[in-house]
Amino acid sequence: MWWWIAQPIALARPPIDASTRLDCVSYAPFRGLQNPLDPSLRVSAQQITEDLAQLARITNCVRTYSVDNGLDQVPALAAKAGLKVIHGVWLGSDRLKNRQQIDTTVALAKEYPGVISSIVVGNEVLLRGEMTATDLASYIRSVKSQVTGIPVTYADVWEFWLKHREIYEVVDFITIHILPYWEDFPIRARHAAAHVDSIRKRIAVAFPAKEILIGETGWPSAGRMREGALPSRTNQARVVSEVLALARAEKYRVNLIEAYDQPWKRQLEGTVGGYWGLFDSERRALKYPPGQSINNFPGWKSQMGAGLAYCTFVFLVALLTQRRKPWPPRWTAWAAVGLSATAGGILLGVAADKLLVESLGWGGWLRWGALFGAAIFTPVFASIALIAGRSLPTLVELIGPVHLRDRAPLSVILGLCLAVTAVIGLETALGFVFDPRYRDFPFAALTMAALPLSLLMLLNRRPKGPRPIAEAVFGGALVLSAAYIFINEGLANWQSIWTCAVYAIFGAMMWQVRAAQTQE
């Protein structure tokens, strides 16, 4: 399985190579915990110098979005690195800040006219609804009147140029954003380049008299799936490679988003927002070095080895448990152990990778760490219970004082695994129902934990007794949520289908649980 999912892709040419330089790339200098939303942050000139020296090896130009947080240093440092700058003016609803942005930009344009190749007055401010088109046009005219010889434009998603044609009249050229992943109807990676080209041609027909710059296009390397649009390393490499190839063939300019991964964006856009870069954030390492194969799991051999070791360990635990018993267990118990161990061995590396990529802040690490812990422990201890014919305690029994005194350690551990899986499973399911846009699908760790628990509840269930209220609530809510999510996310999203299947199966197994009958 690991050999299959780690297969490298074959591209006509790599995304980045020594023979071709990028037209331009969006640049933000923030690393690690640095966050531009912190007004006190000012990135050092040394940090920016290091970045620009690295980027100068692959491109001739960088695009910025603001003058805050030390970005006003970029034109001077770009001049030393031999780079041009598409300089950004960040506009919003605060008129005082808008004026500060414009004044600083005008001063920089006058000081570095040979470095600043163009000025972008406002970035998606109409999309965010923070300004009217009339006010935006006024700001653009103000900047144009104060700089000479430097083209001025505005940047927004392509639909907003068609909605606000009056902006076309005041700009020197058009800057459109085409992000196939974020379209209202998401585009699959294999169709992304053709989509970008078709939208560019559509805008060219609508606005034939001015040059069109694709100001943002690219693909994320990690995050949640949207319909058929899957963020991954191979898909990012494919989209970048194919978009650049089309741009060279059709002779139009493209600015890629973005140079470096930006972890701070995850606070606003979820995991997917932090992984659009050509370079990673911490090591500043190129994701796709020329001459190296491109696959979704660069460390797949170690992940495969860990999975094989884990699978073997689960089988050994089950085998040792069987030898302690005077009678052989049912073949169904061994089948359940085999299924749980094999699924755990395959998914261990994926679950670990998702834990590292998707955990954000203490809350994120606590939640995903708890689920990953349940995923690790459940197959091991469930194999003991399956072979020994033990049943799971109910959630109420788990927290009851009688249980704590009299239950065996195996029951306590499995009960805790059940509680963690049920709580986090329902929390994520309800999240997909009420606020799904930026949430990640926990299919790997959830499967590792829920599958053996479901098999244990099915094979070693109590034949009689009342249905526990906690299991009934969790089970019913999971099944209903799964049905809604399946309809809402669509048939093209295999991450959603997989996760919904786990929710539904786990919920159904919880619904059929029966509590132990009490003696009167």
C-alpha positions as CSV (number, residue, x, y, z in Angstrom):
1,M,0.0,0.0,0.0
2,W,2.8,2.4,0.9
3,W,4.6,1.6,-2.3
4,W,1.5,2.5,-4.2
5,I,0.5,5.8,-2.4
6,A,4.1,7.1,-2.5
7,Q,4.5,6.7,-6.3
8,P,6.3,9.7,-7.8
9,I,4.6,11.7,-10.6
10,A,6.1,12.3,-14.0
11,L,6.0,15.9,-15.2
12,A,7.0,17.3,-18.6
13,R,9.3,19.7,-16.7
14,P,9.8,20.3,-13.0
15,P,8.0,23.3,-11.4
16,I,11.3,25.0,-10.7
17,D,14.5,24.4,-12.8
18,A,17.7,26.2,-13.7
19,S,16.7,26.8,-17.3
20,T,13.6,28.9,-16.6
21,R,13.0,31.8,-14.2
22,L,9.6,32.7,-12.7
23,D,8.0,35.9,-13.8
24,C,7.1,36.8,-10.3
25,V,6.2,35.3,-6.9
26,S,4.2,36.7,-3.9
27,Y,6.5,37.3,-1.0
28,A,5.8,37.5,2.7
29,P,8.8,37.3,5.0
30,F,7.1,35.8,8.1
31,R,8.5,32.7,9.7
32,G,7.5,30.4,12.5
33,L,5.3,32.2,15.0
34,Q,5.7,35.6,13.3
35,N,2.3,37.0,12.5
36,P,1.5,40.2,10.5
37,L,-1.7,40.6,12.5
38,D,0.7,41.6,15.4
39,P,1.1,45.4,14.9
40,S,4.3,45.4,16.9
41,L,6.1,42.9,14.6
42,R,8.8,44.3,12.4
43,V,10.8,41.8,10.4
44,S,14.5,42.4,10.4
45,A,16.3,43.5,7.3
46,Q,18.7,40.6,7.6
47,Q,15.8,38.1,7.4
48,I,14.4,39.8,4.3
49,T,17.8,39.9,2.7
50,E,18.3,36.2,3.2
51,D,14.9,35.5,1.6
52,L,15.5,37.8,-1.4
53,A,18.9,36.4,-2.1
54,Q,17.3,32.9,-2.3
55,L,14.4,34.1,-4.4
56,A,16.8,35.9,-6.8
57,R,18.0,32.4,-7.9
58,I,14.5,31.5,-9.3
59,T,12.7,34.7,-10.2
60,N,13.2,38.3,-11.4
61,C,10.4,39.8,-9.3
62,V,8.5,39.6,-6.0
63,R,5.1,40.9,-5.2
64,T,4.3,42.4,-1.8
65,Y,1.0,43.3,-0.3
66,S,1.7,46.0,2.3
67,V,4.3,48.3,3.8
68,D,3.7,47.2,7.4
69,N,5.8,44.8,9.6
70,G,9.0,45.8,7.9
71,L,7.9,45.3,4.3
72,D,8.7,48.9,3.5
73,Q,12.3,47.7,3.5
74,V,11.8,45.4,0.5
75,P,12.4,47.9,-2.4
76,A,15.8,48.8,-1.0
77,L,16.9,45.3,-0.3
78,A,15.4,44.0,-3.6
79,A,17.6,46.6,-5.4
80,K,20.7,44.9,-3.9
81,A,19.4,41.5,-4.8
82,G,18.7,42.5,-8.4
83,L,14.9,42.0,-8.1
84,K,12.0,44.1,-9.3
85,V,9.0,44.6,-7.0
86,I,5.3,44.7,-7.7
87,H,4.5,46.9,-4.7
88,G,1.3,46.4,-2.8
89,V,-0.8,49.0,-1.0
90,W,-3.1,47.3,1.6
91,L,-6.5,49.0,1.7
92,G,-9.3,48.4,4.2
93,S,-12.1,50.2,6.0
94,D,-9.7,52.3,8.1
95,R,-9.1,55.5,6.1
96,L,-6.2,56.7,8.3
97,K,-4.3,53.4,7.7
98,N,-5.1,53.6,4.0
99,R,-3.6,57.1,3.8
100,Q,-0.5,55.9,5.7
101,Q,-0.1,53.0,3.2
102,I,-0.4,55.3,0.2
103,D,2.0,58.0,1.6
104,T,4.7,55.4,2.4
105,T,4.2,53.8,-1.1
106,V,4.5,57.1,-2.9
107,A,7.7,57.9,-1.1
108,L,9.2,54.5,-1.9
109,A,8.2,54.8,-5.5
110,K,10.0,58.1,-5.8
111,E,13.1,56.8,-4.1
112,Y,13.2,53.5,-6.0
113,P,11.6,54.1,-9.4
114,G,13.9,51.5,-11.1
115,V,13.0,48.8,-8.6
116,I,9.2,49.2,-8.2
117,S,7.9,48.0,-11.5
118,S,4.2,48.6,-10.7
119,I,1.9,49.4,-7.8
120,V,-1.1,47.4,-6.7
121,V,-3.6,49.7,-5.0
122,G,-5.8,47.4,-2.9
123,N,-5.9,43.6,-2.8
124,E,-9.3,42.0,-2.8
125,V,-10.8,44.8,-0.9
126,L,-14.0,44.6,-3.0
127,L,-14.2,40.8,-2.4
128,R,-14.0,41.5,1.4
129,G,-16.6,44.1,1.2
130,E,-14.5,46.7,3.0
131,M,-14.8,49.4,0.4
132,T,-17.0,50.6,-2.4
133,A,-15.8,50.6,-6.0
134,T,-16.2,54.4,-6.1
135,D,-13.9,54.9,-3.1
136,L,-11.4,52.4,-4.5
137,A,-11.3,54.3,-7.9
138,S,-10.6,57.5,-5.9
139,Y,-7.6,55.9,-4.1
140,I,-6.2,54.6,-7.4
141,R,-6.5,58.0,-9.1
142,S,-4.8,59.6,-6.0
143,V,-1.8,57.2,-6.3
144,K,-1.5,57.7,-10.1
145,S,-1.4,61.5,-9.7
146,Q,1.5,61.2,-7.3
147,V,3.8,58.7,-9.2
148,T,5.0,59.1,-12.8
149,G,6.2,56.4,-15.0
150,I,5.1,53.5,-12.8
151,P,1.9,51.6,-13.8
152,V,-0.9,51.3,-11.2
153,T,-3.4,48.5,-10.9
154,Y,-5.9,46.8,-8.6
155,A,-5.9,43.1,-7.8
156,D,-9.0,40.9,-7.1
157,V,-10.5,37.6,-8.0
158,W,-11.6,37.6,-11.7
159,E,-15.4,37.7,-11.0
160,F,-15.1,41.1,-9.3
161,W,-13.5,42.7,-12.4
162,L,-16.7,41.7,-14.3
163,K,-18.9,43.0,-11.5
164,H,-17.1,46.4,-11.2
165,R,-16.1,47.4,-14.7
166,E,-15.6,51.0,-13.5
167,I,-12.3,50.0,-12.0
168,Y,-11.1,49.0,-15.5
169,E,-11.2,52.7,-16.5
170,V,-8.8,53.9,-13.9
171,V,-6.0,51.3,-13.9
172,D,-3.1,50.9,-16.3
173,F,-3.4,47.1,-16.5
174,I,-5.6,44.4,-15.0
175,T,-4.5,42.1,-12.2
176,I,-6.7,39.1,-11.7
177,H,-6.5,36.3,-9.2
178,I,-7.4,32.8,-10.4
179,L,-7.2,30.2,-7.7
180,P,-8.8,26.9,-9.0
181,Y,-8.9,25.4,-5.5
182,W,-10.9,28.3,-4.0
183,E,-13.5,28.6,-6.9
184,D,-17.1,28.4,-5.9
185,F,-17.1,25.1,-7.8
186,P,-13.6,23.8,-7.1
187,I,-11.5,22.6,-10.0
188,R,-9.5,19.4,-9.9
189,A,-5.8,19.7,-10.1
190,R,-5.5,18.1,-13.5
191,H,-7.9,20.7,-14.9
192,A,-6.4,23.7,-13.0
193,A,-4.0,25.0,-15.7
194,A,-6.7,24.8,-18.4
195,H,-9.1,26.6,-16.1
196,V,-6.6,29.4,-15.5
197,D,-6.0,29.8,-19.2
198,S,-9.7,29.8,-20.0
199,I,-10.5,32.5,-17.4
200,R,-7.6,34.7,-18.7
201,K,-9.1,34.5,-22.2
202,R,-12.5,35.3,-20.9
203,I,-11.2,38.4,-19.2
204,A,-9.2,39.4,-22.3
205,V,-12.4,39.3,-24.3
206,A,-14.2,41.5,-21.7
207,F,-11.3,44.0,-21.4
208,P,-9.4,43.9,-24.7
209,A,-7.5,47.1,-24.5
210,K,-5.3,46.5,-21.5
211,E,-2.7,43.9,-20.4
212,I,-3.8,41.2,-18.0
213,L,-1.5,40.0,-15.2
214,I,-2.4,36.9,-13.4
215,G,-1.6,38.3,-10.0
216,E,-2.2,35.1,-8.0
217,T,-2.4,31.5,-9.0
218,G,-1.1,28.3,-7.5
219,W,-2.2,25.3,-5.4
220,P,-1.9,24.2,-1.8
221,S,0.3,21.2,-0.8
222,A,-1.7,20.3,2.3
223,G,-5.2,20.7,3.8
224,R,-8.8,19.7,3.4
225,M,-10.3,18.5,0.1
226,R,-13.0,20.7,-1.5
227,E,-15.1,18.5,-3.8
228,G,-12.6,17.1,-6.2
229,A,-9.8,19.6,-5.4
230,L,-7.2,17.8,-3.4
231,P,-4.3,19.7,-1.7
232,S,-1.1,17.6,-2.0
233,R,2.6,17.9,-2.9
234,T,2.1,16.2,-6.2
235,N,-0.9,18.2,-7.2
236,Q,0.9,21.5,-6.3
237,A,3.8,20.5,-8.4
238,R,1.6,19.5,-11.3
239,V,-0.5,22.7,-11.2
240,V,2.5,25.0,-11.0
241,S,4.3,23.2,-13.8
242,E,1.4,23.1,-16.1
243,V,0.3,26.7,-15.5
244,L,3.8,28.0,-16.2
245,A,4.1,25.9,-19.3
246,L,0.8,27.4,-20.6
247,A,1.9,30.9,-19.7
248,R,5.2,30.5,-21.6
249,A,3.4,29.1,-24.6
250,E,0.7,31.8,-24.6
251,K,3.1,34.5,-23.6
252,Y,1.4,36.0,-20.6
253,R,2.7,37.0,-17.2
254,V,2.0,34.9,-14.0
255,N,2.7,35.7,-10.4
256,L,2.6,32.6,-8.3
257,I,1.3,32.5,-4.8
258,E,3.5,32.1,-3.0
259,A,7.2,32.0,-2.2
260,Y,7.1,30.6,1.3
261,D,4.5,28.7,3.3
262,Q,2.8,31.1,5.8
263,P,1.7,29.2,9.0
264,W,0.0,32.3,10.4
265,K,-2.7,32.1,7.6
266,R,-3.9,28.9,9.2
267,Q,-5.6,31.0,11.9
268,L,-7.8,32.5,9.2
269,E,-8.1,29.8,6.5
270,G,-7.4,26.5,8.3
271,T,-4.5,24.2,7.5
272,V,-4.8,24.7,3.7
273,G,-4.0,28.5,4.1
274,G,-0.5,27.8,5.4
275,Y,0.8,25.6,2.6
276,W,0.8,27.5,-0.7
277,G,4.5,28.1,-0.8
278,L,7.2,26.9,-3.1
279,F,9.5,26.8,-0.1
280,D,8.7,25.6,3.4
281,S,8.5,28.1,6.2
282,E,11.1,27.0,8.7
283,R,14.0,25.6,6.7
284,R,13.3,27.8,3.7
285,A,13.9,24.6,1.6
286,L,12.6,24.3,-1.9
287,K,9.8,21.7,-1.9
288,Y,10.7,20.4,-5.4
289,P,14.5,20.5,-6.0
290,P,15.4,19.9,-9.6
291,G,16.4,16.3,-10.3
292,Q,14.5,14.8,-7.4
293,S,11.3,12.7,-7.7
294,I,8.1,14.3,-6.5
295,N,5.7,12.3,-4.3
296,N,3.2,13.0,-1.5
297,F,5.3,11.3,1.2
298,P,9.0,12.0,0.9
299,G,9.7,9.9,4.0
300,W,7.5,7.0,2.9
301,K,10.1,4.3,3.6
302,S,10.3,5.1,7.3
303,Q,6.5,5.5,7.5
304,M,6.1,2.1,5.8
305,G,8.6,0.5,8.2
306,A,6.9,2.0,11.2
307,G,3.5,0.7,10.0
308,L,4.9,-2.8,9.4
309,A,6.4,-2.9,12.9
310,Y,3.1,-1.6,14.4
311,C,1.0,-4.2,12.5
312,T,3.3,-7.0,13.6
313,F,3.2,-5.8,17.2
314,V,-0.7,-5.9,17.2
315,F,-0.6,-9.5,15.9
316,L,1.9,-10.5,18.5
317,V,-0.2,-9.1,21.3
318,A,-3.2,-11.0,20.0
319,L,-1.2,-14.2,19.6
320,L,0.2,-14.0,23.2
321,T,-3.4,-13.4,24.5
322,Q,-4.6,-16.5,22.6
323,R,-1.9,-18.7,24.2
324,R,-3.1,-17.8,27.7
325,K,-6.6,-19.2,26.9
326,P,-7.6,-22.9,27.2
327,W,-9.8,-22.6,24.1
328,P,-9.1,-21.1,20.6
329,P,-11.0,-17.8,19.9
330,R,-13.5,-17.5,17.1
331,W,-12.3,-17.0,13.6
332,T,-14.3,-13.8,13.5
333,A,-12.2,-12.5,16.3
334,W,-8.9,-13.2,14.4
335,A,-10.4,-11.6,11.3
336,A,-11.2,-8.5,13.3
337,V,-7.7,-8.4,14.7
338,G,-6.3,-8.8,11.2
339,L,-8.4,-6.0,9.8
340,S,-7.6,-3.6,12.7
341,A,-3.9,-4.4,12.6
342,T,-3.5,-4.0,8.9
343,A,-5.6,-0.8,8.7
344,G,-3.5,0.6,11.6
345,G,-0.2,-0.4,9.9
346,I,-1.3,1.3,6.6
347,L,-2.7,4.4,8.2
348,L,-0.1,5.0,11.0
349,G,2.2,7.1,8.8
350,V,-0.7,9.1,7.3
351,A,-2.1,9.8,10.7
352,A,1.3,10.9,12.1
353,D,1.8,13.2,9.0
354,K,-1.6,14.7,9.5
355,L,-1.0,15.2,13.2
356,L,2.2,17.3,12.4
357,V,0.6,19.3,9.6
358,E,-2.9,19.9,11.0
359,S,-2.3,20.6,14.7
360,L,-2.4,24.4,15.4
361,G,-2.0,25.9,18.9
362,W,-2.4,24.1,22.2
363,G,-6.0,23.3,21.5
364,G,-5.2,21.7,18.2
365,W,-2.3,19.7,19.5
366,L,-4.4,18.5,22.5
367,R,-7.3,17.4,20.3
368,W,-5.4,15.7,17.5
369,G,-2.8,14.4,19.9
370,A,-5.6,12.7,22.0
371,L,-7.2,11.2,18.8
372,F,-3.8,10.0,17.6
373,G,-3.1,8.4,21.0
374,A,-6.5,6.6,20.9
375,A,-5.6,5.5,17.3
376,I,-2.3,4.0,18.6
377,F,-3.7,2.3,21.7
378,T,-7.1,1.1,20.5
379,P,-5.9,-1.6,18.0
380,V,-3.5,-3.0,20.6
381,F,-5.9,-3.3,23.5
382,A,-8.9,-4.1,21.3
383,S,-7.0,-7.2,19.9
384,I,-6.7,-8.5,23.5
385,A,-10.4,-7.9,24.1
386,L,-11.4,-9.5,20.8
387,I,-9.4,-12.7,21.4
388,A,-10.5,-12.9,25.1
389,G,-14.2,-12.3,24.2
390,R,-14.4,-9.1,26.4
391,S,-17.1,-6.5,25.8
392,L,-16.6,-2.7,26.0
393,P,-17.8,-0.8,29.1
394,T,-20.4,1.8,28.3
395,L,-19.6,5.5,28.7
396,V,-21.7,5.8,31.8
397,E,-20.0,2.7,33.3
398,L,-16.6,4.3,32.5
399,I,-17.2,7.3,34.8
400,G,-19.1,5.4,37.5
401,P,-17.5,4.7,40.9
402,V,-18.3,1.0,40.7
403,H,-16.4,0.8,37.4
404,L,-13.3,2.5,38.8
405,R,-13.2,0.1,41.7
406,D,-14.0,-3.1,40.0
407,R,-13.2,-2.9,36.3
408,A,-10.0,-4.4,35.0
409,P,-7.3,-2.1,33.6
410,L,-8.1,-3.4,30.0
411,S,-11.7,-2.2,30.4
412,V,-10.6,1.2,31.7
413,I,-8.1,1.7,28.8
414,L,-10.6,0.7,26.2
415,G,-13.3,2.8,27.8
416,L,-11.0,5.9,27.7
417,C,-10.2,5.2,24.0
418,L,-14.0,4.9,23.3
419,A,-14.7,8.2,25.1
420,V,-11.9,10.1,23.3
421,T,-12.9,8.7,19.9
422,A,-16.6,9.4,20.5
423,V,-16.2,12.9,21.8
424,I,-13.6,14.0,19.2
425,G,-15.5,12.2,16.4
426,L,-18.8,13.9,17.3
427,E,-17.1,17.3,17.7
428,T,-15.5,17.1,14.3
429,A,-18.7,15.8,12.7
430,L,-20.8,18.7,14.1
431,G,-18.1,21.1,13.0
432,F,-18.5,19.8,9.4
433,V,-22.3,20.4,9.8
434,F,-22.2,23.9,11.1
435,D,-18.8,25.4,10.0
436,P,-17.1,23.2,7.4
437,R,-15.1,25.5,5.2
438,Y,-11.7,25.3,6.8
439,R,-11.9,22.0,8.7
440,D,-9.6,19.0,8.0
441,F,-11.0,15.5,7.6
442,P,-9.6,13.2,10.4
443,F,-10.0,10.1,8.3
444,A,-6.7,8.3,9.2
445,A,-6.6,8.6,13.0
446,L,-10.3,8.2,13.3
447,T,-10.3,5.0,11.3
448,M,-7.5,3.5,13.3
449,A,-9.4,4.2,16.5
450,A,-13.1,3.7,15.4
451,L,-12.6,0.5,13.4
452,P,-11.4,-1.8,16.2
453,L,-13.9,-0.3,18.6
454,S,-16.7,-0.9,16.1
455,L,-15.6,-4.5,15.6
456,L,-15.4,-5.0,19.3
457,M,-18.9,-3.6,19.8
458,L,-20.2,-5.8,17.0
459,L,-18.6,-9.1,17.9
460,N,-18.6,-8.9,21.7
461,R,-21.9,-7.1,22.2
462,R,-24.3,-7.8,25.1
463,P,-27.4,-9.6,23.8
464,K,-29.8,-8.0,26.2
465,G,-30.1,-4.9,28.4
466,P,-31.2,-1.2,28.0
467,R,-29.7,1.1,25.4
468,P,-27.4,3.6,27.2
469,I,-28.5,7.2,26.7
470,A,-24.9,8.4,26.0
471,E,-24.3,5.8,23.3
472,A,-27.7,6.5,21.8
473,V,-27.0,10.2,21.6
474,F,-23.5,9.9,20.2
475,G,-24.5,7.1,17.8
476,G,-27.6,8.9,16.5
477,A,-25.8,12.3,16.1
478,L,-22.9,10.7,14.2
479,V,-25.1,8.8,11.8
480,L,-27.3,11.9,11.1
481,S,-24.2,14.1,10.7
482,A,-22.6,11.7,8.3
483,A,-25.6,11.8,6.1
484,Y,-25.7,15.6,6.0
485,I,-21.9,15.9,5.4
486,F,-22.0,13.3,2.6
487,I,-24.7,15.4,0.8
488,N,-23.1,18.7,1.5
489,E,-19.5,17.8,0.4
490,G,-20.4,15.9,-2.8
491,L,-19.5,12.6,-4.4
492,A,-16.1,13.9,-5.6
493,N,-14.6,14.4,-2.2
494,W,-13.1,11.0,-1.2
495,Q,-11.8,12.5,2.2
496,S,-15.4,13.3,3.0
497,I,-16.8,10.0,1.9
498,W,-14.2,8.1,3.9
499,T,-14.8,10.2,7.0
500,C,-18.6,9.9,6.7
501,A,-18.4,6.1,6.4
502,V,-16.3,6.0,9.6
503,Y,-18.8,8.3,11.4
504,A,-21.8,6.2,10.2
505,I,-20.3,2.8,11.0
506,F,-19.0,3.9,14.4
507,G,-22.3,5.6,15.2
508,A,-24.3,2.6,14.2
509,M,-22.2,0.4,16.4
510,M,-22.7,2.7,19.3
511,W,-26.4,2.8,18.7
512,Q,-26.7,-1.0,19.1
513,V,-24.8,-1.1,22.4
514,R,-26.6,-2.5,25.4
515,A,-25.7,-1.9,29.0
516,A,-25.2,-4.7,31.5
517,Q,-28.4,-5.8,33.2
518,T,-28.5,-5.1,36.9
519,Q,-29.6,-7.6,39.5
520,E,-32.5,-6.5,41.6
